[in-house]
């Protein structure tokens, strides 16, 4: 309202050598959040908000892909004056249904990081499945013996969202084998509570959609096969998650897939071991979920930072993510 963002944006344009990367998950309209049977925090923008945000970028910045960044790093091309990269994590089908038409109409590139094991499965991502089960489970106490955890499920949605957040957080901190075992037990125990007809509200992309978007200029990168916490994997599983996902993308799309986004992407979810494994698996860039803007000079290619776009991001806040990233993150 004060015009400060515009001034800062102008001043920032006089300081070249920065690369902001924006991180989205889902683009959709969910209506009454209390009725939404999955995690609303994974919704990054409504359809109208996303359209405004992309027009803002189109008017003021130079959207690119990681391929353009790599060409620049290899000395094959020069970056435009105000580069920005738009990214999506996981691979929800609303990226195709709602985000892709906006991007296509504006002629804008973007990068979608997909967990290849979910593509075409029709089954929600594991963290959204937890949210779904706890949304519909009976009122009472849900005990997860393997985690020594008791979760209170009240009649209202707030206790269920809090319980789901607590359980997903705990599952991110255990070994991958233990996580998978707990998820399997939970799914079998509450099979009768799940409403599979609602899975359409949390649906992964299919390969036909991926191929169509790829042919139209949307870039695809790896988000592993099964969306595990990479720092919790043993060496063999880590190599398998990184290698199989990249190879599947290359087979399906007929083009290299040299960029990886670490699932969850915080400092506890990937470490030096994961970075070394990613490089050994053939990746050339690694994208975290840590906030901030990347300086091209001396850039750490396997710890790229991203600014998060959330469903409550206002237009002013969105411009601040780009013009004042030290404050808005």
C-alpha positions as CSV (number, residue, x, y, z in Angstrom):
1,X,0.0,0.0,0.0
2,X,2.9,2.3,0.7
3,X,4.6,1.5,-2.6
4,X,7.6,0.2,-0.7
5,X,7.5,-3.1,-2.7
6,X,7.7,-1.3,-6.0
7,X,10.7,0.8,-4.8
8,X,12.5,-2.3,-3.5
9,X,11.7,-4.2,-6.7
10,X,13.3,-1.4,-8.7
11,X,16.3,-1.2,-6.5
12,X,16.7,-5.0,-6.6
13,X,16.6,-4.9,-10.4
14,X,19.8,-2.8,-10.2
15,X,21.5,-5.6,-8.3
16,X,21.7,-8.5,-10.8
17,X,22.8,-12.0,-10.1
18,X,19.9,-13.2,-8.0
19,X,17.5,-16.1,-8.8
20,X,14.3,-16.4,-6.8
21,X,12.5,-19.7,-7.0
22,X,8.9,-20.0,-6.0
23,X,7.5,-23.2,-4.4
24,X,3.9,-24.3,-4.9
25,X,2.2,-27.6,-4.2
26,X,-1.5,-27.4,-5.2
27,X,-3.6,-24.9,-7.0
28,X,-7.4,-25.4,-6.4
29,X,-10.5,-24.0,-4.8
30,X,-11.5,-26.0,-1.7
31,X,-14.4,-24.0,-0.4
32,X,-15.2,-24.7,3.3
33,X,-11.8,-25.9,4.7
34,X,-13.5,-27.7,7.6
35,X,-15.1,-30.0,5.1
36,X,-12.0,-30.6,3.0
37,X,-10.9,-34.2,3.8
38,X,-7.2,-33.7,3.1
39,X,-4.5,-31.3,4.2
40,X,-5.5,-27.7,3.2
41,X,-2.0,-26.5,4.0
42,X,-0.9,-28.2,0.8
43,X,-3.0,-25.8,-1.2
44,X,-0.7,-23.0,-2.3
45,X,-3.2,-20.8,-4.1
46,X,-6.8,-20.6,-5.3
47,X,-7.3,-20.6,-9.0
48,X,-7.9,-16.8,-9.1
49,X,-4.9,-16.1,-6.9
50,X,-2.6,-18.2,-9.0
51,X,-3.7,-16.5,-12.2
52,X,-3.0,-13.1,-10.6
53,X,0.4,-14.3,-9.4
54,X,1.5,-15.6,-12.8
55,X,0.4,-12.4,-14.5
56,X,2.4,-10.5,-12.0
57,X,5.5,-12.6,-12.8
58,X,4.9,-12.3,-16.5
59,X,4.7,-8.5,-16.3
60,X,7.7,-7.9,-14.1
61,X,10.1,-10.9,-14.3
62,X,11.6,-13.3,-16.8
63,X,10.3,-16.8,-16.0
64,X,12.8,-19.6,-16.9
65,X,13.3,-23.3,-16.3
66,X,16.3,-25.1,-14.6
67,X,17.4,-26.1,-18.1
68,X,18.0,-22.4,-18.9
69,X,19.9,-22.1,-15.6
70,X,22.1,-25.1,-16.4
71,X,22.8,-23.7,-19.9
72,X,23.9,-20.5,-18.3
73,X,26.1,-22.3,-15.8
74,X,27.6,-24.3,-18.7
75,X,28.4,-21.1,-20.6
76,X,25.9,-21.9,-23.4
77,X,23.4,-19.1,-22.7
78,X,22.9,-15.9,-20.7
79,X,20.2,-15.6,-18.1
80,X,17.6,-12.8,-18.7
81,X,17.7,-9.7,-16.6
82,X,15.2,-10.7,-13.9
83,X,15.0,-14.5,-13.9
84,X,12.5,-16.4,-11.7
85,X,11.6,-20.1,-11.6
86,X,8.1,-21.4,-10.7
87,X,8.1,-24.8,-9.2
88,X,5.5,-27.4,-7.9
89,X,6.2,-30.3,-5.6
90,X,4.6,-33.8,-5.5
91,X,2.6,-33.9,-8.7
92,X,-1.1,-33.3,-8.0
93,X,-3.4,-33.4,-10.9
94,X,-4.6,-29.9,-10.2
95,X,-1.3,-28.8,-11.5
96,X,-2.6,-30.0,-14.9
97,X,-6.3,-29.1,-14.4
98,X,-5.9,-25.6,-12.9
99,X,-2.3,-24.4,-13.1
100,X,-1.3,-25.6,-16.6
101,X,-4.1,-23.6,-18.4
102,X,-2.9,-20.4,-16.8
103,X,0.7,-21.1,-17.6
104,X,-0.1,-22.1,-21.2
105,X,-2.2,-19.0,-21.8
106,X,0.6,-16.7,-20.6
107,X,3.3,-18.7,-22.4
108,X,5.1,-19.2,-19.1
109,X,7.4,-22.1,-18.2
110,X,7.4,-23.9,-14.9
111,X,8.9,-27.0,-13.3
112,X,7.0,-29.8,-11.6
113,X,8.8,-32.2,-9.3
114,X,7.0,-35.5,-9.3
115,X,7.2,-38.6,-7.1
116,X,7.0,-41.1,-9.9
117,X,5.6,-44.0,-7.9
118,X,2.4,-42.1,-7.4
119,X,1.9,-41.0,-11.0
120,X,-1.2,-42.8,-12.4
121,X,-1.8,-44.6,-9.1
122,X,-5.0,-42.7,-8.2
123,X,-4.0,-43.0,-4.6
124,X,-3.2,-39.9,-2.4
125,X,0.3,-39.2,-1.3
126,X,1.1,-40.8,2.0
127,X,0.9,-37.6,4.1
128,X,-2.4,-36.7,2.6
129,X,-3.7,-40.2,3.2
130,X,-2.9,-39.8,6.9
131,X,-4.9,-36.5,6.9
132,X,-7.8,-38.3,5.2
133,X,-7.9,-41.2,7.6
134,X,-7.8,-39.0,10.6
135,X,-10.4,-36.7,9.1
136,X,-12.9,-39.6,9.0
137,X,-11.8,-41.9,11.9
138,X,-14.3,-42.4,14.7
139,X,-14.3,-39.9,17.6
140,X,-12.0,-41.1,20.4
141,X,-8.3,-41.9,20.9
142,X,-6.2,-43.2,18.1
143,X,-3.2,-45.1,19.5
144,X,-0.1,-45.6,17.4
145,X,1.8,-48.2,19.4
146,X,4.9,-48.2,17.4
147,X,5.3,-44.5,18.1
148,X,4.0,-44.7,21.7
149,X,1.6,-41.9,20.6
150,X,-2.0,-41.3,21.6
151,X,-4.0,-38.9,19.3
152,X,-7.2,-37.3,20.4
153,X,-9.9,-37.2,17.6
154,X,-12.8,-34.9,18.6
155,X,-16.0,-34.2,16.8
156,X,-14.5,-31.0,15.3
157,X,-11.9,-30.7,12.5
158,X,-9.3,-28.8,14.6
159,X,-8.3,-31.7,16.8
160,X,-8.1,-34.0,13.7
161,X,-5.9,-31.6,11.8
162,X,-3.6,-31.2,14.8
163,X,-3.4,-35.0,15.2
164,X,-2.6,-35.5,11.6
165,X,0.1,-32.8,11.7
166,X,1.6,-34.5,14.8
167,X,1.5,-38.0,13.3
168,X,3.0,-36.9,10.0
169,X,5.7,-35.0,11.8
170,X,6.6,-38.1,13.8
171,X,6.6,-40.3,10.7
172,X,9.1,-38.0,9.1
173,X,11.5,-38.7,12.0
174,X,11.6,-42.5,12.0
175,X,13.3,-44.9,9.6
176,X,11.7,-45.4,6.2
177,X,11.0,-49.1,7.0
178,X,9.2,-48.1,10.2
179,X,7.3,-45.4,8.5
180,X,6.0,-47.7,5.8
181,X,5.0,-50.3,8.4
182,X,3.1,-47.8,10.5
183,X,1.3,-46.5,7.4
184,X,0.3,-50.0,6.3
185,X,-1.1,-50.7,9.8
186,X,-3.0,-47.4,9.9
187,X,-4.5,-48.0,6.4
188,X,-5.6,-51.6,7.3
189,X,-7.0,-50.6,10.7
190,X,-9.1,-47.7,9.3
191,X,-9.9,-49.1,5.9
192,X,-13.6,-48.9,6.7
193,X,-13.3,-45.2,7.5
194,X,-11.7,-44.1,4.3
195,X,-13.9,-42.7,1.6
196,X,-12.2,-43.6,-1.7
197,X,-14.7,-41.5,-3.7
198,X,-13.0,-38.5,-2.2
199,X,-9.6,-39.5,-3.5
200,X,-10.4,-37.4,-6.6
201,X,-9.8,-34.4,-4.4
202,X,-6.2,-35.5,-3.8
203,X,-5.3,-37.1,-7.0
204,X,-1.8,-37.5,-8.6
205,X,-1.1,-36.7,-12.2
206,X,-1.1,-39.5,-14.8
207,X,1.5,-40.0,-17.4
208,X,-0.6,-38.7,-20.2
209,X,-1.0,-35.4,-18.4
210,X,2.7,-35.3,-17.7
211,X,3.6,-36.0,-21.3
212,X,1.1,-33.4,-22.6
213,X,2.6,-30.7,-20.3
214,X,6.1,-31.7,-21.1
215,X,5.4,-31.3,-24.8
216,X,4.0,-27.8,-24.1
217,X,7.2,-26.7,-22.4
218,X,6.6,-27.6,-18.7
219,X,9.7,-29.0,-17.2
220,X,9.7,-32.1,-15.0
221,X,12.1,-33.0,-12.3
222,X,12.4,-35.8,-9.7
223,X,10.8,-35.8,-6.3
224,X,11.9,-39.4,-5.8
225,X,9.8,-42.5,-6.3
226,X,7.8,-42.7,-3.0
227,X,8.4,-39.4,-1.3
228,X,10.4,-40.7,1.6
229,X,12.6,-38.7,3.9
230,X,15.9,-39.1,2.2
231,X,18.1,-38.7,5.3
232,X,16.3,-41.7,6.8
233,X,17.2,-44.1,4.0
234,X,20.0,-46.6,3.9
235,X,22.4,-46.4,1.0
236,X,20.6,-48.9,-1.2
237,X,17.2,-47.4,-0.8
238,X,18.6,-43.9,-1.2
239,X,20.2,-44.8,-4.5
240,X,17.1,-46.6,-5.7
241,X,14.8,-43.6,-4.9
242,X,17.1,-41.2,-6.7
243,X,18.0,-43.3,-9.7
244,X,14.7,-45.0,-10.5
245,X,12.7,-41.8,-10.4
246,X,15.2,-40.0,-12.8
247,X,15.3,-42.9,-15.2
248,X,11.5,-43.3,-15.2
249,X,11.1,-39.6,-16.1
250,X,13.7,-39.9,-18.9
251,X,12.0,-43.0,-20.3
252,X,8.5,-41.4,-20.3
253,X,9.5,-38.0,-21.6
254,X,12.5,-38.8,-23.8
255,X,14.6,-36.0,-22.3
256,X,17.1,-35.6,-19.4
257,X,15.9,-35.0,-15.9
258,X,18.9,-33.5,-14.1
259,X,17.1,-31.7,-11.3
260,X,15.9,-33.1,-7.9
261,X,13.7,-31.5,-5.3
262,X,14.3,-33.2,-1.9
263,X,11.0,-34.3,-0.3
264,X,10.1,-32.0,2.6
265,X,13.5,-30.3,1.9
266,X,14.5,-29.0,5.3
267,X,17.9,-29.3,7.0
268,X,16.8,-32.5,8.8
269,X,15.4,-34.1,5.6
270,X,18.6,-34.0,3.5
271,X,22.2,-33.8,4.4
272,X,25.7,-34.1,2.9
273,X,25.2,-37.9,2.4
274,X,22.0,-37.2,0.4
275,X,23.8,-34.5,-1.7
276,X,26.6,-36.8,-2.5
277,X,24.1,-39.5,-3.5
278,X,22.2,-37.1,-5.7
279,X,25.3,-36.1,-7.5
280,X,26.4,-39.7,-8.0
281,X,22.9,-40.6,-9.3
282,X,23.3,-38.1,-12.2
283,X,21.6,-35.0,-10.9
284,X,23.1,-31.6,-11.5
285,X,21.0,-29.4,-9.3
286,X,19.2,-30.1,-5.9
287,X,16.3,-27.9,-4.7
288,X,15.5,-27.6,-1.0
289,X,12.4,-26.2,0.7
290,X,14.5,-23.7,2.7
291,X,13.4,-20.1,2.2
292,X,15.5,-17.5,0.6
293,X,16.9,-16.2,-2.7
294,X,19.8,-17.7,-4.5
295,X,22.9,-15.6,-5.4
296,X,24.3,-16.9,-8.7
297,X,27.8,-16.1,-7.8
298,X,29.1,-19.0,-5.6
299,X,25.7,-20.7,-5.8
300,X,25.4,-24.0,-4.0
301,X,23.9,-26.1,-6.8
302,X,22.6,-28.8,-4.5
303,X,21.1,-26.5,-1.8
304,X,19.0,-24.1,-3.9
305,X,16.4,-22.2,-1.8
306,X,12.8,-21.4,-2.6
307,X,10.2,-18.9,-1.4
308,X,7.0,-20.6,-0.3
309,X,3.6,-19.6,-1.7
310,X,0.7,-20.5,0.6
311,X,-3.1,-20.3,0.3
312,X,-3.2,-17.3,2.6
313,X,-0.5,-15.4,0.6
314,X,-2.0,-12.0,-0.3
315,X,-1.0,-10.0,-3.4
316,X,1.1,-7.6,-1.4
317,X,2.8,-10.5,0.4
318,X,3.5,-12.2,-2.9
319,X,5.3,-9.2,-4.3
320,X,7.2,-9.0,-1.0
321,X,8.5,-12.6,-1.5
322,X,10.3,-11.3,-4.5
323,X,11.2,-7.7,-3.7
324,X,12.0,-8.2,0.0
325,X,12.9,-11.9,0.4
326,X,15.0,-11.2,3.5
327,X,11.8,-10.2,5.3
328,X,9.0,-12.1,3.5
329,X,9.8,-15.9,3.6
